[in-house]
Amino acid sequence: MSSLKERKVAARQTTSSRDVEWVPSICNFCSTVCNVRVGVKTIDGKKTAVKIEGNPNSPLNRGKTCARGQAGLRQTYDAQRLTIPLIRVSGSKRGEWNFRPASWEEAYGYVMSKLEEHQVRPWEMSMVGGWTSCVFYMPLALSFVFSTGIPNIVASPMQQCVAAGHFGNDLVTGNFNFHDEVLADFENAKYILLSMTNSGVAAASTSRLVRFAEAKKRGAKVVVLDPRLSETAAKADEWLPIKPGTDGAFFLALIHIMLRKDLYDEEFLIKHTNMPFLALENQGMVVPLMESDEQGFPTSFRVLDRISGEVRQLPGYSNTNAVDKEGKNLVPALEVPPGFTLDGHKVKTIFQYMLEQTAKFTPAWAEQETGLPAATIERIALEFGQTRPALVDPGWHGARYENILNTRRLQAVLQALVGGFDTPGGWLMSGEYHEKLLAFLKAKQEGKEVPVLSLPGLQFPLTAAGKFFNPAEWSHGHPSFAMAKSMADKAEGKPGVIFPAFSDYGLEEAVEGKLMFNGEPYRIKALLMNAANPVRHFYPDTRWKNILTHPNMGLVVAIDIVPSDTAAYADVILPNQNYIERDEPFLYGAGPATDLALTTRFSAVEPQPQTKGTADILFEFAIGFGALDKFMETISAFSGYDLAEIKEEVGKATNGEQTFTQAIRSVSFKHHARNLGLTPDQLEKTLREKGVLVVEAKEKLMEHAAICRQLPVPTPSGRIEIYSLLLAGFVRQEGYRINWDPGLVYMPPALNQEKKPDEFFFTYGKTPTVSYASTNSNNPILMALSKAKEDEFMGLWIHPQRASLLNIMTGDTVTVENCLSGQKVQINAFVTEMIRPDTVFMSSSFGTENPLLKYSSGVGTALNRLVPYQVEPIVSAFKTQEFTVRVTK
Ligand code: SF4
């Protein structure tokens, strides 16, 4: 009998036989965006996709895919696919699947007539997008809304992930989207700490998993904080079942010990962070001694030079504290002598203030908060602080508790203490991020503008989202409804949300006519949704069902591939090409790959005849809105593409000689080919052959563009900000609130600690087989895999101690009631010791409703039926676990 290895080789040879053509593509089953190749055979005269596998040339996923990536093949041939435009049958209600087929012309005509009928003005529309829209269509979506005057985009990744959670890390490092910008270098780390994440390495990211597997092979120690024994925790050397929502307390105790026992990278802290900056205390707040320009950007900081004993001025924006404003070398002191004064004021370094702030966060204190033994916490702190390279995983999904931004910020501080940025075993920034940062710094030096989409890290959301918040950016004078809601809140003395970027905050009020702006109702009457499924992904489902079915909602348009739960609430459904069918309109960076690389998709099989790509749909809407010229100009302004080339190519699309996708793709190829010194044909040939073009390898990039050590980061000061200047700005703007304390503070989760026997803390997470209800739930292969582990993947995890008290056994149907909101769901129990006795867990990606989703409809329980609408006040991140639940049989 042949070995497993021989059989695998034989299978590969069979599928790699000469009649299979391999076409490079990018997986679309999760936002990891792995490079894949699609095996295509001609069957009965028709090109048919027969296999998807990882692209071996990929510096990102290194030839591997997960189960979802391979099963993606089935989406193309899903019998339930949307294949023709659909218009709601007159008299039927949104939510009912009652549509009639239509031509594209009729569907567009219907949309325009409804906009006219309901007199929808530009600010009364909103786009709604899922992660596919963000990752692949942001250049077009942003250009579309600015050219048509629509100041509203609701993007599901923001309140779940990119703003929720990531923004906490960003405040320290100056990044924006950790999915796309940062790859934790697990394989070179010797100590790995993971908190509040299973998805990064176990359920949703092949690129992370391949590196994590290497780390395990090389013997790195892995410690996982998680109330349940997740797939990641099961692979750890130590599973620490922490009390939900208290990870911040754990981090603070680690910081407490590492600062006191000198377990930090002193040189890094001195040179590249704001720890040595001099500061004073003013009304209980720590305030750095700094000067700023008229726009509030810092122009200088002060430090005490260890060598000369003088107070010296540092530049406002720099990667290093080793050179002062006059260009002279210095070595800033981390601590000043007791009683040190400057201009009659007592001053200390930020480092000294941080020592004082963390004095109370002892391991004994953390034991009370986290439920983990103080001795364990202390030991982990010593191990983490003494091992190099040590790495704390930056995390993934963020929507959890009001303290999430603070918690993620604390973990970034921990990473800063060990100096682990752009170094082996640390947080590695992507090649594309380096490229953007280099171009930004060059432009800054030359006093030139950088196109919005090329801005690195935090510079991008501060500029792009800032436009949505500023009424003066729009000819009609309306900011986004989310900012209008925040302004209205503040006028009523409520906190509002400081930075509600691409958020649904205030949408329900706007639809109901309850949101006021400048003395008039700010209404939302029409939604244009692309690859979005808010009925399943936003909280709670009833809020979005109310938004979509409200009589004031004049028009709902859904662009989608499958009949999602949300598509059932549309008036018009526009069928979308799927990812293996389409050429992409752009060339992209290869996700968070640390090499600087370019990639794109190539159409592997003929699209369904009546489907269209999102780019072409937006193009046709731009024509319908009379905004095509402005659309082209905005694409050029935002992306830096040549306007004359755009006009020439789009002109051919207008004449019907090519599609809009082909037009923009052609411009994109010309743009990148020019930068690379290639012809567009040469670039296309390489990408068609390899799928990925490595422009500059990581090792080369590190020679001249290592973040911090060579380049400043996009924080206000250019340094790693352990004291957050952005949060300090929020204090000045909004007054003090612990959420935006710029120092090191603890925010306990708002959870009832005196629970009755049937009351539990609540957690949820992704499964490795189905992680995104929008793209991979209705897949027969993935559903079969999920059902093989039905209890574990779809059940409510409950500890045997508590289950026996409540007379609950595995397989019993139980009712879970939200103690805060009263929402109830039914779910089968999974009794297991793999969870803390005071906590229950369920998966987040089941429970779809539309019966047309043959494989997933009615399977499992939908998370968003249990979670109420609660958001925190900085970015309106969802607070999806800030409640307890009652479990009854
Ligand atoms: S991790 Fe899996 S689903 Fe996600 S992009 Fe990669 S192969 Fe696709």
Residues whose N, C-alpha, C, O or C-beta is under 5 A from the ligand:
A	BS01	SF4	C27 F29 C30 T32 V33 C34 T65 C66 R68 G69 A204 S205 T206
